[in-house]
Amino acid sequence: MTVLDRLDATIRLNDDEKMLLDSVRRIGREVLMPNAARYDEKAEFPWDNLKAINELGMNAMFIPEEYGGAPVSFTAYLACNRELTKACAATGIIWSTIFHATSPLVDFASHEQKQRWLPGLAAGGLAALALTEPSGGSDATAMKTRFVPDGDDIIINGSKIFITNGDVCDVILVFGKWAPLGDGKEAISLVVVEKGTPGFEVLRLENKMGMRASSTAAISFDNCRVPRANLIHEPGDGLRLLFGFLGKSRPSVACHALGIARAAFEDAVAYVNERQQFKQRVIDFQGIQFMLADLATDLAMCESWMWQLARRVEDGEEGMNLEASMLKLRASDLAMRISTQAVQLHGGYGYMKDLRVERLMRDAKLTQIWEGANELQRQLIGRDYMARRRA
């Protein structure tokens, strides 16, 4: 048993969660992995993978029993996310995005709103979160989408880009600015738009470097009218709600990155144990051993931090956004480093699409960008220490 195996054995799960995780690993091996290369090559949405996920009732783990769910711990969610991502990173990002969009509804929506949307999501519905706009990436406060109240309705105008699940979602949570409150960050609000609402249009699907089986859409809202009852909390609460769930969404992104990292590391270790050069195994070279030692050490430490952070979230500890930023930053940089080294260790074979390390390297890059680029994470973390020094 390796250090990483022993670390996995310490993950805090109850018996039902362990059985669920075993089932996720099984569908990863039997359904997701065999189809991952084909879906990637064709940039085809993996509906069969989502069907397998829904047969396990995996969406229900996000949602309280009162609304048709079967909730599990945050640790169990992360463990399942990592296993899905190891098998097919595109499927992992689709499923984790459903969690990211469902989480604000669970945490902040009213009882009536939860009754409207959560049962459908628990049964396998797809959800999306629309934050990024053409004029601003990580600077979410620069958004230009406008919400104009009109009696019992809200009229939405604006556009969003890079929206995972944007073309296939049943509900989409849209951030914009409440027009009567002006154009500052205090006007940011959150509204739910349902599939088929007039004025909501998918403009295009992006042709991407990686995560090609996951659909990423540019969308627009042209006088899109929704009921005032679709507003989550009060006008101007959007930024507070956004900060309220970053402590869970960024660890989710980190977990996604670590799924890629673990897959690339395992492939690299298996290959260098078998491949021979100069009449000895590649792993017999001391330089290769040193490289693997560094990667394994960093991976073990990063995963340990993730499981610790998960327990703190479960214990109700608040103010975890900086810790979540640290985890997202380190995990995504590590995913890129390990996947790049895995390609290098495979030599010319690693550059070919016949082996999945080529795909893992392309998939890993996104983890450094989405949910706040790593440059932003470093700025947030650094600013925290500047403030403490002034204090």
Buried (B, 14 or more C-beta within 10 A) or exposed (E): EEEBEEBBEEBEBEEEBEEBBEBBBEBBEEBBBEBBBEBBEEBBBBEBBBEBBBEBBBBBBBBBEEBBBBBBBBBBBBBBBBBBBBBBBBBBBBBBBBBBBBBBBBEBBEEEBBEBBBBBBBBBBBBBBBBBBEEEBBEBBEBBBBBBBEEEBBBBBBBBBBBBBBBBBBBBBBBBBBBEBEEEBBBBBBBBBBBEBEBBBBEEBBEBEBBBBBBBBBBBBEEBBBEEEBBBBEBBBBBBBBEBBBBBBBBBBBBBBBBBBBBBBBBBBEBBEEBEEEEEBBBBBEEBEEBBEEBBEBBBEBBEBBBEBBBBBEEEEEEBBBBBBBBBBBBBBBBBBBBBBBBBBBEEBBBEEEBBBBBBBBBBBBBBBBBBBBEBBEBBBEEEEEEEEEE
